[in-house]
Amino acid sequence: MKLKTYILTRILLSIPMILIILTIVFFVLRVLPGNPVLAMLGPKAPPEIIHAMEHQMGLDKPIIVQYFIYLSHIAVGNFGTSTYTSLPVLQELVQKFPATFELTFYSMIIAVSIGIFFGSYAAYNFGKPADILARVYSIFVYSFPVFWFGIMLQLIFGVWLHWLPVSGRSSPFMIPNHIYTGIYSIDALLNGQFDIFVDAVRHLILPSVTLGVVISSIFVRMVRSNVLLALSSQYVIAARARGESERKILFKHALKNAMPPILTIMGLQFALLLAGAILTETTFSWPGIGNYLITRISYRDFPAIQGAIVFFAFFVAFISILVDIINAWIDPRIRY
């Protein structure tokens, strides 16, 4: 199968998955107790005002009609209007997304770095103390509640040692002059504002380490098992027979051939990190989509909650397709 055909097939197969997610989100939110109009207007609002708002939001129509209206709006990028701010939900999500992406990106760098190097080293030293330490690390760290780990880092490095800020995305008046990407660390460099870059990185350290270290436990186990399998293969035995160095065997032969399944897990974890950053963003008061979703749940902002979940669903589907394409490009066997 040609790569173009594979890409087209993969995109077409993702459509039913997205449709199922949209359907689940729609009906689950409709069966939850409470009335979003009453939550917005208050229980003492006049009945005529409540009925007018329900009509405006389309809540007085049959559920199946609401469903198809919902799908038609999503198809044209209309995620609804927030009942809390009266702003388009998509506009608010686009404003919040760079903060979540920045946190997720740096967390992923930490997680991948620990996972690849620690996992490879453990596989190379199978049965030795380094391997045992890696297995203990992956089990122990994976059991950490993200919010608890974040609070411990805040307590140690923020409260006791006063080394790093414990909340927020930047210090007061430390925002890049011109916003190009919405990612403060990059925008500060593009503006040549190195003091703001340092401030942005200092605010990123604790939340990204919190998220990155917890996720790294998955990568350590994944890399270790795949590299261990590759080290027992025939081509590695042949490389040793040719007298190649152990370092070259580990990184050029074993790790390289073990990467396709590892890349798949890493790509999917990156997408899940965006959705899973909710607890981290809440712990560190990080102004991203996760914090936005928690806030809107407390206000029962029905369209915002629905829009945020759908936004995450689309992004996870996009990352899944992208990972499959990269894997098919690296390893042609996947296409067949």
Steps between C-alpha positions, in 0.01 A plus 500: 500500500634842404557756775238739356239223493587402857465861619161538329380168647615600848317836476178334382518245785531781754166654397282233671716527814450877515127462435469250787686736735280794400187291555613383844588855606165633381277241672702473822479874556125493428424231757692671781275653767442874499395764254777712342256790458410496870870476586565807286199713602447376854198321652309826551495597132148561356360202306461705180871590509591136556284386207644772276856394584418133446357590160810704416726208593277251318430301817125500439537291182479117492826332602561351155458843339743646752746222412503573126520874561796431728675291231438764232648770724808291582551432127540873432713567808222645713553373855228718644504811718606499863213571737751644748688751282269518192809441283536230233631185666743427216652847538559438871647155435739637238616761752559237770653232277856646471544486878392135512713413197808669651463309826437173316795550263756559775352216709536272200867595454569405863301176477662390171852585617463297820317218323742450211829527688395328824302231318783425253758492777283263704453266204873497429568414867226238523488335843752742647431769765431763230227280354347433840510872578321578172223252574455632853500858365234426237266333752559746784473820294198378303313466831552870582180705492589792273347763727681360808836495322442857380415619852816333637715680240326828580564447869868410460619730220252784541412531868806360678786583262342798318671394178205488262150654467218270604216623281409697190658524159701819550586766755307831500588718199724223359310424181657515149437831325378332183314169506581294190430142607344540845788292641676744733842332492511519120342844469748642752791372289345634180471841670854481637366530858730255677389605849143405411625174347673411829186591694283283272737203537510541880120481511507195271749293699281371784182417300693345209720293734187385686328382185816381322635286783169321557458424128866395466424185700293373205781575254768334714305172502414526130854579386654239729278216374538588131876557513540178698314315226714665231826413680414129476436515124717349229623829354638605840679166534643553151613853591682367806664233283629778270665660802287816515510699823230439761401867488443479124307175538275651766413828329540426127358150486291419807342836583449597134311179422302521822377853429181444288285363787665744741413794272139384490472501878684832529277667244182379665632598843569850367135530401386356832733737683298790364184353646676372812658835581178602678622404847841655443353825369264516796779432749727770354224746397621462142269693264445225245206303366502261797461781751242659268296177499505465880393864542212464254380181666465692826293762314304231312593670175339236280632607155854559635519156663373333184733703278811427709436124497437501125815708445705241691337220303589657166858557610544142621364373166735731310805385698399137453486545122832688500673225700371231264628696200844546655518129585397404146768730359768354731394137465331411166386165644228685697320593178423136419 
